[in-house]
Amino acid sequence: MNILLMNSARTWGGTEKWTRMAAETLAADHQVFLAYRREIVGNRFRIEKYRLPCLSHIDLYTLILLVRIIREKGIEIIIPTKRKDYLLAGLAAKLCGITNILRLGIERRLRIPIIHRLIYATLADGVIVNAETIKQTLLLSPFMQKDKIRVIYNGVDIEALKRLSQPPAVKPYPFTITTAGVLTDRKGHEFLIRGFARFVTHAPEIAAGLVIMGDGPKKDYLQNLAKSLGISDRIRFTGFLDNPWRNMASSDVFAMTSKNEGIPNALLEAMYLENVPVSTAAGGTAELIRNNENGFLVPYGDEDALANILSLLARTPEYRRVIANAAQNSVIKNFTLEIMRQHIVNFGNILKNRNTIMPD
């Protein structure tokens, strides 16, 4: 198949990482192309790509360019991955008679019926989501059809992780907690820092520290928060890292304390690298983590619960290793890149065949 992935992001994040992984795994057996907006995204892809302006949800010049790419390259399936891309990709697909599959990696209520019916039902042939909870949220809208939504879990490139995580970074603290993600309110870093501060207050004798990988608009606020709580010497802000996996490889615990998520790539990668996952039950994480078996779930905002889990893990290294091993095995069994590729291809073929008009 000839597949066009579309991503108009201004910065690099989890959706962009998924787009790159999808492109690389699909390119093994298919012709895959990328339409992108910013070089920070496009420069990370090794496939044939086209830079588009993507000035708005209905940028006519971008639509014309999209149609041209689809026709010149014989595109059969377009997969837009950002909300801004959905309408443009849908219109281009209808004009060219190809299959349009939206990809959505976060819970989203469709609250504008006229517009959302057009984008998600009329123009979209299918929707890929990475968690059952996201699918169920979409189905709250009466115009969404169950058979048009497919749960395809994110995949981990295990061979790449093995290579990129070596050698592990020097461990900054005897008991190291890491997290990764854009520093925005939705990612819940404030909750993590406050819960970590409570843990440190209750167990000052434990040589523990928190490594926060990522950049974003909340960085200054979070750094000032750490100072005000008296724990700035226990927290490292690394900024954005091209390779966060060496830090994960030397970490004990990976914390994902978001208000809303699908199933984050970073969480899966950290689990494969034998971090104990500690996460809020946000979006799809509850589908990944079995509490007290391969990780721990905490209610968002419950600082005491978070502090207690960190204290337990810091004081019981053997138990920590058991949970970390179970976390790694969960990823190997259910979340490989090959599994993700097969499901994308199968769903694409089903939708393509459904759209084929048989002659009389």
Secondary structure by P-SEA (a helix, b strand, c coil): cbbbbbbbcccccaaaaaaaaaaaaaacccbbbbbbcccccccccccbbbbbcccccccaaaaaaaaaaaaaacccbbbbccccaaaaaaaaaaaabbbbbbbbcbbbbbccaaaaaaaccccccbbbbccaaaaaaaacccccccccbbbbccccaaaaaaaaacccccccccbbbbbbcccccccaaaaaaaaaaaaaaaccccbbbbbbcccccaaaaaaaaaaaaccccccccccccccaaaaaaaccbbbbbcccccccaaaaaaaaaccbbbbccccccccccccccccccccccaaaaaaaaaaaaaacaaaaaaaaaaaaaaaaccccaaaaaaaaaaaaaaaaaaaccccc
